[in-house]
Amino acid sequence: MKYKVALVITCTLAFVAATVALAGYTGPDRETTKKIRDPEHDKWTLIMNNPPLGCHSVCVIYHTCDEHPSVPRQEAVCCGVGSGWRADSSSCEMAFRTVIVKLPPAVVSGSFNCGTLGEDGWCRGSPILDLNANEPLEGEVITYIEGDIEGSPGVLCDPPDNSSVSCSWVDGGEGSFLLDYWAVSSYGDTSEQASDTWRVDTVPPEVTLEQSGGTIGGGGWYLAGPVILNVSGTDVTSGIESVELSVDGGGWTSAGQVTGDGIHTVEIRARDHAGNIGGKTEAVKIDGAAPSIGISRSGPVGKNGWFVGKPVRVEASASDPLSGVASVENKLDGGAWQAGSTVNVSTEGVRDVSFRAVDLAGNAAIQSIQVRIDTVSPLTRFTNPADGSEVWVSGEVTLRGTSTDPTSGVSFAELSLNGGKNWQGLDMDGDSWSSTWDTSSVPDGTYAVLARAQDVAGNMEATARITVHVENFQPISPSPTAILEATPTFVASPTHQSSPTAVPPTETNLVPSATDPPRVAIVRVKPTSGLTDTTDEPPRTRTMRISLRIPWLWPALALIALMTAIGSSKLVDPRPRILRQIREDLESIRGREY
């Protein structure tokens, strides 16, 4: 049967351990027993059906069964003094103790022998422990011999059962240790324990690389060097004779150091006093460089670095050539860091997105980028004339409006005088713009005037609109056959005013009016706070069809007065409508028969 030290157990020992139940050391246990009463350890079990609040209903008290525990003791033990705890039912279990009478024990002895001695008195081959055991009680035998090597028990040998046995234990394993052993008896106990020293060393020593200095990072990495290197060795048997190391394939020395980023290879070895050499290779890793971070953005792209759709996906890719990337975090607009390499931004405006990458060594890098989102088009409105209005104009007209964009801002505004066929830029003054249009350069008619703006992000809005009727004055050619000379007078117009009302001082209405034939009146309403008297030219009676001629002097004077009044007016130009009415009235007069 073989049992080897240092956690090395031979196949034979494993077989013995599988077929023989390990008794373990008990020492001599030769005794007869006698039970006697032990009232101090009698056990009372008390039960209270409705215990006080916070108390248990079952309570155990160690007290002689000869008397019931007193009420004060019940309160003190089961709940608390003065708690009112009272047992409703109880039972008691008596305790006993045993008196032991000892008999002569079994005995064991042994001696350690070595076939090949090593250096410094070590056994380097054929170690053997010779064992003997005797059982003094008649009818009892020794079954086997067990031992313990530094806390590892096992069966050393299993000779035939007899009152006196002998056996040997070989190949007990490596090391210098004290072997304790004992004989197991059929009586059910063991002998006293005996001991012998086992000195065998065929195992190389263990070697350790000691590192100091440098800036320690995470994951077994250093953030900076130099890292000082030393070697230590251990040998559980003969001990260490020497240690040494080699850095990156260099010569063997007793100590060394490494500097610079990278993974450095360090070989270490140790020699014990028996001549065994143990060694291994370790890596010293230095990473002083932070990871690199690349950031990409994806989404509907506008102009000037703006996005015109959302969400915008912002993604970071981190790399580290040495220790590798341990984590990537992100934060939005100075918020808290959170894990993840991707951020979806869905808020209008300018947002700051930051990413932090940390490598396994602990180096950190932070990279930030702005995400600018504007999905809302600018807002353009006409202010004079009002947006969506319909106006009649002639001559020069000043159009005014505003274009606003709260996010990226207005890039430009433009105006179309022909329904969007052609566009012209507008000069902005803050959010406001204006444009002067000389309507005399275009034919009379109705025009759709549009305005729109584009923001810096590239959003183009739908157009704002007004409808403009251009009616510039055209002279009426006199009829050569219808001439009536008449003197203009000032009257209140029955056609354009249902009742005489005041005309604002800033507005002058020049209204031609025809009463019953053949009376003609040219009406001018003064820009005063009231109305003027009206004087009509007496009618001229004819008995034949006459030709009417209205001298052009008076219409010209009326037109001059009209232009003067309009020039001082701040309201919508009434001239086109008035001139149109003049033409209609004159044509009506011209076509009459008298």
VOGU-3710 file (C-alpha; in Angstrom, 3 decimals, decimal comma):
1> mkykvalvit> 0,000/0,000/0,000  1,429/3,369/-1,043  0,670/6,847/0,203  2,594/9,815/-1,188  3,076/13,235/0,389  2,387/16,636/-1,140  -1,071/15,543/-2,310  0,476/12,854/-4,560  -1,194/9,492/-3,776  -0,230/6,348/-5,665
11> ctlafvaatv> -2,774/4,191/-7,469  -2,224/1,468/-4,815  -3,185/3,846/-2,032  -6,217/4,980/-3,957  -7,269/1,328/-4,261  -6,812/0,726/-0,552  -8,750/3,849/0,291  -11,577/2,644/-1,944  -11,850/-0,831/-0,325  -11,008/-0,033/3,294
21> alagytgpdr> -13,119/2,356/5,325  -10,839/5,008/6,801  -11,191/4,927/10,582  -9,163/8,008/11,416  -7,196/8,506/14,589  -9,227/8,163/17,780  -6,626/7,033/20,290  -7,285/4,241/22,799  -10,937/4,026/23,724  -11,071/0,965/25,996
31> ettkkirdpe> -13,904/1,535/28,407  -17,115/0,205/29,953  -19,954/2,545/30,559  -22,521/3,103/33,283  -25,353/5,529/33,026  -26,237/7,710/35,987  -28,813/10,492/36,391  -27,765/14,043/35,474  -30,660/16,184/36,775  -28,920/19,476/36,002
41> hdkwtlimnn> -29,365/18,721/32,314  -32,983/17,594/32,473  -34,937/19,356/29,698  -38,322/20,996/30,295  -40,450/21,897/27,261  -43,044/24,553/28,191  -45,924/25,647/25,949  -48,088/28,778/26,306  -51,120/28,859/24,038  -51,395/32,660/23,755
51> pplgchsvcv> -48,012/34,162/24,584  -47,563/37,902/25,167  -46,755/40,068/22,146  -43,168/39,490/21,017  -42,792/36,193/22,910  -42,573/32,603/21,647  -45,191/30,044/22,503  -42,640/27,218/23,068  -39,852/27,565/25,629  -37,075/25,142/26,718
61> iyhtcdehps> -35,627/25,280/30,267  -32,884/22,993/31,600  -34,041/22,181/35,104  -34,415/19,020/37,138  -37,517/17,021/36,319  -38,084/16,610/40,070  -39,742/20,029/40,234  -41,571/22,290/37,825  -39,750/25,537/36,858  -41,055/28,434/38,908
71> vprqeavccg> -43,174/31,175/37,311  -40,460/33,857/37,746  -37,980/31,610/35,958  -40,472/30,963/33,184  -40,909/34,720/32,692  -37,171/35,425/32,801  -36,135/32,626/30,417  -39,113/32,440/28,058  -39,911/36,125/27,505  -38,747/38,581/30,136
81> vgsgwradss> -39,200/39,529/33,764  -42,730/40,696/34,354  -43,906/39,593/30,912  -46,608/37,365/32,341  -45,412/34,289/30,473  -47,128/31,186/31,955  -46,937/27,637/30,653  -50,281/26,070/29,796  -48,669/22,641/29,304  -45,232/21,131/29,867
91> scemafrtvi> -43,107/17,984/29,599  -39,683/16,997/30,961  -36,938/14,779/29,485  -34,473/13,269/31,989  -30,705/13,466/31,304  -28,089/10,790/32,049  -24,268/10,656/31,977  -21,871/7,691/31,468  -18,942/6,593/33,648  -15,974/5,179/31,591
101> vklppavvsg> -13,712/2,264/32,599  -10,474/2,008/30,452  -8,752/-1,242/29,234  -5,135/-1,766/27,892  -4,742/-0,213/24,355  -3,184/-1,518/21,129  0,398/-0,346/20,375  2,318/0,523/17,131  5,987/1,250/16,240  8,041/1,967/13,092
111> sfncgtlged> 11,373/3,038/11,562  12,271/5,056/8,386  14,900/3,617/5,975  16,324/4,943/2,641  17,789/2,959/-0,258  19,565/5,964/-1,953  20,735/8,908/0,072  20,836/12,361/-1,488  22,816/15,503/-0,676  22,640/16,934/2,803
121> gwcrgspild> 21,108/13,718/4,215  18,137/13,630/1,893  16,718/10,376/0,596  16,540/10,474/-3,165  15,321/6,938/-3,814  13,694/3,799/-2,301  12,355/5,335/0,907  10,572/2,848/3,216  8,819/2,949/6,555  8,751/-0,409/8,432
131> lnaneplege> 5,726/-0,730/10,783  4,725/-3,151/13,631  1,516/-3,321/15,755  0,109/-5,500/18,643  -3,365/-5,969/20,198  -3,224/-6,966/23,972  -6,918/-7,884/24,405  -7,825/-11,479/23,890  -10,129/-12,029/20,936  -9,260/-8,642/19,298
141> vityiegdie> -6,922/-8,131/16,245  -5,096/-5,338/14,336  -6,969/-4,705/11,065  -4,691/-2,124/9,322  -2,340/0,814/9,958  -3,256/4,411/9,078  -1,162/7,547/8,915  -1,442/11,315/8,545  0,865/13,476/6,451  0,394/17,139/7,225
151> gspgvlcdpp> -3,350/16,825/7,613  -3,884/14,275/4,838  -4,897/10,921/6,446  -4,768/7,626/4,599  -4,177/3,870/4,893  -0,448/3,089/5,045  -0,768/-0,729/4,908  -3,383/-3,464/5,305  -1,764/-6,700/6,562  -3,767/-9,871/7,363
161> dnssvscswv> -5,747/-9,406/10,561  -3,872/-10,689/13,620  -3,021/-9,717/17,151  0,551/-8,936/15,985  1,289/-7,620/12,443  4,185/-6,148/10,418  4,099/-4,190/7,101  6,011/-1,553/5,141  5,056/1,774/3,544  7,125/2,865/0,525
171> dggegsflld> 7,132/5,836/-1,782  5,554/8,110/0,726  6,155/11,126/-1,483  8,352/14,201/-1,570  9,355/16,408/1,297  10,693/16,581/4,765  7,825/16,034/7,130  6,770/14,246/10,280  4,645/11,178/9,576  2,133/10,292/12,298
181> ywavssygdt> 0,669/6,782/12,215  -1,478/4,443/14,328  -2,872/0,908/14,391  -6,605/0,298/13,975  -8,055/-2,436/16,277  -11,123/-4,602/15,870  -12,097/-3,342/19,322  -13,220/-0,143/17,561  -10,423/2,213/18,570  -6,788/2,912/17,657
191> seqasdtwrv> -3,438/2,718/19,318  -1,610/5,720/20,611  -0,081/7,746/17,777  3,595/7,234/16,791  5,760/9,436/14,532  8,775/9,266/12,190  10,491/11,821/9,946  10,256/11,360/6,173  13,025/13,086/4,131  12,676/12,604/0,364
201> dtvppevtle> 13,279/15,286/-2,302  12,926/14,591/-6,028  10,601/17,538/-6,852  11,972/20,805/-8,333  11,468/23,938/-6,258  8,739/26,491/-6,917  9,813/29,901/-8,177  8,052/33,277/-7,922  8,585/36,578/-9,749  8,379/39,555/-7,408
211> qsggtigggg> 7,464/42,931/-8,933  7,695/46,373/-7,367  7,640/49,982/-8,483  5,760/51,217/-11,497  2,219/52,532/-11,547  -0,211/49,684/-11,053  -3,257/49,609/-13,295  -5,981/47,030/-13,681  -6,113/43,518/-15,067  -2,482/42,751/-14,220
221> wylagpviln> -1,209/45,761/-16,201  1,057/48,625/-15,238  0,300/52,151/-16,388  3,980/53,149/-16,307  7,421/51,726/-15,544  10,076/51,046/-14,530  9,003/47,803/-12,868  11,655/46,298/-10,588  11,974/42,486/-10,814  13,220/40,011/-8,227
231> vsgtdvtsgi> 12,952/36,233/-7,942  12,133/34,109/-4,919  11,886/30,337/-4,656  10,439/27,816/-2,256  11,230/24,140/-1,723  9,281/22,206/0,864  12,059/19,654/1,314  15,726/20,485/0,761  15,349/24,261/0,382  16,491/26,857/-2,226
241> esvelsvdgg> 20,104/27,131/-3,257  19,859/29,950/-5,890  17,394/31,994/-8,018  17,815/34,050/-11,251  15,913/35,677/-14,113  16,178/36,680/-17,789  14,249/39,601/-19,382  13,163/39,417/-23,037  15,745/36,739/-23,847  18,694/38,491/-22,188
251> gwtsagqvtg> 21,302/37,071/-19,831  20,562/35,462/-16,477  20,831/37,820/-13,487  19,694/37,867/-9,896  17,396/40,889/-10,490  16,243/43,204/-13,293  13,709/45,759/-14,469  11,445/46,530/-17,452  10,403/49,876/-18,934  8,306/50,990/-21,863
261> dgihtveira> 4,894/49,952/-23,097  4,452/46,381/-24,192  4,325/42,798/-22,957  7,748/41,814/-21,608  8,736/38,142/-21,268  10,517/37,266/-18,021  12,000/33,784/-17,422  12,736/32,795/-13,818  14,295/29,678/-12,241  15,399/28,289/-8,859
271> rdhagniggk> 17,701/25,423/-7,731  17,215/23,454/-4,509  19,912/21,794/-2,338  19,139/18,388/-3,824  20,005/19,728/-7,298  16,469/20,017/-8,633  15,771/23,076/-10,837  12,347/24,637/-11,183  11,405/27,486/-13,525  8,627/29,250/-15,447
281> teavkidgaa> 7,924/32,198/-17,726  5,820/35,223/-16,800  4,747/38,385/-18,571  5,151/41,924/-17,247  2,658/44,150/-19,050  2,893/47,937/-19,324  0,266/50,075/-21,052  0,526/53,821/-20,585  -1,489/54,831/-23,652  -5,185/55,622/-23,512
291> psigisrsgp> -7,557/53,982/-25,985  -8,401/55,766/-29,213  -12,015/56,660/-29,929  -13,651/57,167/-33,313  -17,129/58,674/-33,495  -19,568/58,400/-36,378  -22,985/59,992/-36,854  -25,763/58,770/-39,098  -29,111/60,286/-39,919  -30,833/62,526/-42,480
301> vgkngwfvgk> -28,120/65,050/-43,344  -28,923/68,687/-43,932  -26,563/71,561/-44,565  -23,749/73,162/-42,583  -23,327/70,174/-40,288  -27,008/69,980/-39,325  -29,273/66,950/-39,426  -32,824/67,443/-40,667  -34,310/64,194/-39,359  -34,243/62,193/-36,169
311> pvrveasasd> -33,118/60,187/-34,417  -29,465/60,754/-35,185  -27,414/57,679/-34,283  -24,054/58,487/-32,715  -21,711/55,527/-32,390  -18,244/55,247/-30,912  -15,629/52,674/-31,783  -12,754/52,298/-29,347  -9,495/50,434/-29,800  -6,442/49,779/-27,687
321> plsgvasven> -3,491/47,851/-29,152  -2,047/46,665/-25,829  -4,362/45,852/-22,948  -7,540/46,142/-24,988  -10,740/48,059/-24,367  -12,507/47,198/-21,124  -15,540/49,479/-21,354  -17,159/52,257/-23,367  -19,534/54,741/-21,771  -21,497/57,716/-23,010
331> kldggawqag> -23,186/60,782/-21,663  -25,454/63,408/-23,185  -25,163/67,124/-22,432  -23,071/66,709/-19,302  -25,292/64,057/-17,733  -24,122/60,962/-15,900  -21,955/58,375/-17,620  -23,767/55,227/-18,674  -22,605/52,058/-20,379  -22,893/51,838/-24,137
341> stvnvstegv> -21,172/52,859/-27,339  -24,309/54,085/-29,123  -26,529/57,106/-28,457  -29,722/58,008/-30,324  -30,339/61,775/-30,233  -33,913/62,884/-30,920  -34,045/66,383/-29,464  -34,052/69,533/-31,581  -31,075/71,846/-31,161  -27,405/71,412/-30,403
351> rdvsfravdl> -26,530/68,455/-28,169  -23,129/67,473/-26,817  -22,404/63,731/-26,906  -19,330/62,418/-25,082  -17,805/58,960/-25,034  -15,330/57,568/-22,507  -13,284/54,452/-23,238  -11,259/52,682/-20,542  -8,724/49,969/-21,315  -7,951/46,978/-19,123
361> agnaaiqsiq> -4,973/48,787/-17,650  -7,181/51,661/-16,501  -6,229/54,323/-19,047  -9,219/56,452/-20,010  -9,914/58,609/-23,056  -12,808/61,007/-23,625  -13,997/62,185/-27,018  -16,901/64,559/-27,614  -18,929/65,623/-30,617  -21,842/67,949/-31,262
371> vridtvsplt> -25,065/66,747/-32,811  -27,160/69,525/-34,329  -30,743/68,663/-35,248  -33,280/70,968/-36,885  -36,280/69,295/-38,478  -38,605/72,319/-38,372  -38,763/74,677/-41,347  -38,531/78,452/-40,871  -41,701/80,513/-40,521  -42,227/83,410/-42,940
381> rftnpadgse> -45,127/85,862/-42,684  -46,102/89,052/-44,518  -46,677/91,894/-42,080  -47,564/94,694/-44,550  -49,817/93,785/-46,248  -50,967/91,155/-43,784  -50,227/87,538/-44,559  -52,925/85,999/-46,746  -54,550/89,350/-47,584  -55,729/90,709/-50,971
391> vwvsgevtlr> -54,749/94,274/-51,940  -55,003/96,680/-54,904  -51,891/98,679/-55,669  -50,239/100,916/-58,244  -46,858/102,524/-58,559  -44,190/101,594/-56,039  -45,244/99,270/-53,233  -43,145/98,266/-50,208  -43,721/94,704/-49,037  -42,671/93,818/-45,504
401> gtstdptsgv> -42,491/90,588/-43,532  -40,584/88,394/-41,087  -38,740/85,077/-41,329  -37,815/83,238/-38,128  -36,195/79,944/-37,157  -35,545/79,250/-33,456  -33,053/76,420/-33,932  -30,467/76,708/-36,685  -31,520/80,220/-37,726  -32,560/81,658/-41,065
411> sfaelslngg> -30,034/81,208/-43,853  -31,854/83,320/-46,439  -35,312/84,574/-47,386  -36,607/85,171/-50,895  -39,588/86,695/-52,675  -41,496/85,779/-55,815  -43,735/88,295/-57,607  -45,066/85,833/-60,131  -46,399/82,890/-58,154  -43,068/81,132/-57,645
421> knwqgldmdg> -41,728/81,151/-61,191  -38,845/83,430/-60,280  -37,328/84,229/-56,904  -35,251/87,131/-55,645  -33,277/87,360/-52,433  -34,384/89,530/-49,530  -32,140/91,612/-47,302  -32,681/90,609/-43,675  -32,608/93,021/-40,759  -32,746/90,656/-37,828
431> dswsstwdts> -35,913/88,659/-38,431  -37,454/91,347/-40,668  -37,204/92,024/-44,382  -38,693/94,437/-46,916  -38,799/94,834/-50,678  -39,957/97,705/-52,896  -41,878/96,766/-56,038  -42,444/99,216/-58,882  -45,728/97,883/-60,234  -45,602/100,231/-63,211
441> svpdgtyavl> -43,027/97,864/-64,703  -45,582/95,057/-64,991  -48,955/94,835/-66,719  -52,081/95,444/-64,711  -53,513/92,257/-63,306  -53,601/89,913/-60,340  -50,329/88,614/-58,953  -49,626/85,879/-56,407  -46,770/87,271/-54,313  -44,942/84,579/-52,346
451> araqdvagnm> -42,252/84,641/-49,674  -40,264/81,819/-48,143  -37,084/81,140/-46,165  -34,535/78,379/-45,739  -32,787/77,776/-42,424  -29,105/77,038/-41,913  -29,886/73,326/-41,657  -31,407/73,376/-45,148  -35,106/73,139/-44,263  -37,189/75,049/-46,835
461> eataritvhv> -40,641/76,110/-45,746  -43,905/76,328/-47,615  -44,558/79,825/-48,935  -46,366/82,718/-47,325  -48,776/84,388/-49,769  -50,624/87,590/-50,544  -52,715/88,463/-53,601  -51,878/91,778/-55,269  -54,063/93,467/-57,896  -51,971/95,890/-59,951
471> enfqpispsp> -54,068/98,708/-61,464  -51,972/101,571/-62,681  -53,935/104,564/-64,217  -54,356/104,596/-68,029  -55,752/107,791/-69,755  -59,223/107,405/-71,268  -59,337/108,479/-74,919  -62,173/111,071/-75,446  -64,962/110,145/-77,824  -65,044/112,470/-80,856
481> taileatptf> -68,860/112,374/-80,979  -69,855/112,579/-77,316  -68,797/115,891/-75,789  -70,355/117,626/-72,846  -68,648/120,432/-71,059  -69,368/120,499/-67,399  -67,939/122,249/-64,397  -66,934/119,947/-61,560  -68,458/120,545/-58,164  -67,984/119,042/-54,724
491> vaspthqssp> -70,733/116,624/-53,721  -71,163/113,639/-51,455  -71,080/110,496/-53,534  -74,412/108,648/-53,505  -72,777/105,669/-55,159  -69,876/104,946/-52,782  -71,275/106,255/-49,466  -74,620/105,199/-48,074  -74,637/108,274/-45,850  -72,372/111,265/-45,472
501> tavpptetnl> -69,524/110,338/-43,192  -66,251/111,920/-42,318  -63,177/110,913/-44,274  -59,994/110,544/-42,321  -57,575/113,429/-42,806  -55,014/111,090/-44,310  -57,310/109,771/-47,060  -58,756/111,613/-50,047  -61,445/109,982/-52,142  -61,907/111,285/-55,648
511> vpsatdpprv> -65,197/109,842/-56,870  -66,911/110,724/-60,179  -70,712/110,454/-59,905  -73,473/110,622/-62,524  -76,991/111,640/-61,473  -80,076/111,606/-63,628  -79,195/112,683/-67,148  -78,034/115,053/-68,352  -76,619/116,199/-64,994  -72,929/115,287/-64,305
521> aivrvkptsg> -71,018/115,887/-61,089  -67,329/115,381/-60,243  -67,106/114,789/-56,492  -64,197/115,485/-54,149  -64,491/114,751/-50,454  -62,235/116,958/-48,432  -59,911/115,331/-45,880  -61,532/117,133/-42,944  -63,447/116,105/-39,909  -66,797/116,610/-41,684
531> ltdttdeppr> -68,411/116,711/-45,076  -68,555/119,732/-47,416  -71,624/121,087/-49,090  -72,535/119,652/-52,435  -73,313/121,805/-55,469  -74,584/120,319/-58,714  -74,395/121,943/-62,076  -77,958/122,596/-63,398  -78,994/120,139/-66,055  -78,823/121,087/-69,675
541> trtmrislri> -81,945/120,090/-71,559  -81,629/118,912/-75,145  -84,268/117,856/-77,618  -81,896/116,030/-79,788  -79,110/113,490/-79,331  -76,089/115,449/-78,283  -72,409/114,714/-78,116  -70,850/115,005/-74,684  -67,331/116,223/-74,030  -65,833/116,393/-70,585
551> pwlwpalali> -62,796/118,608/-70,716  -59,691/116,717/-69,520  -58,607/119,647/-67,412  -60,827/118,663/-64,513  -59,991/114,968/-64,482  -56,343/115,925/-64,585  -56,799/118,292/-61,639  -58,715/115,619/-59,788  -55,990/113,089/-60,459  -53,313/115,505/-59,181
561> almtaigssk> -55,317/116,040/-55,998  -55,712/112,314/-55,612  -52,001/111,641/-56,027  -51,175/114,359/-53,480  -53,508/112,861/-50,897  -52,253/109,337/-51,463  -48,647/110,434/-51,133  -49,308/111,527/-47,551  -51,368/108,427/-46,699  -50,018/105,497/-44,708
571> lvdprprilr> -52,925/103,268/-45,644  -53,356/100,836/-48,511  -53,161/102,725/-51,806  -56,780/103,430/-52,925  -55,783/104,912/-56,259  -56,244/101,829/-58,455  -59,780/101,251/-57,234  -60,707/104,929/-57,551  -59,286/105,208/-61,044  -61,172/102,122/-62,108
581> qiredlesir> -64,411/103,663/-60,800  -63,640/106,901/-62,652  -63,246/105,026/-65,896  -66,474/103,120/-65,378  -68,428/106,310/-64,604  -66,985/108,200/-67,558  -67,746/105,332/-69,914  -71,280/105,253/-68,560  -71,699/108,982/-69,159  -70,175/108,813/-72,588
591> grey> -72,592/106,145/-73,785  -75,811/107,880/-72,713  -78,296/109,476/-75,125  -79,966/112,797/-74,257
//
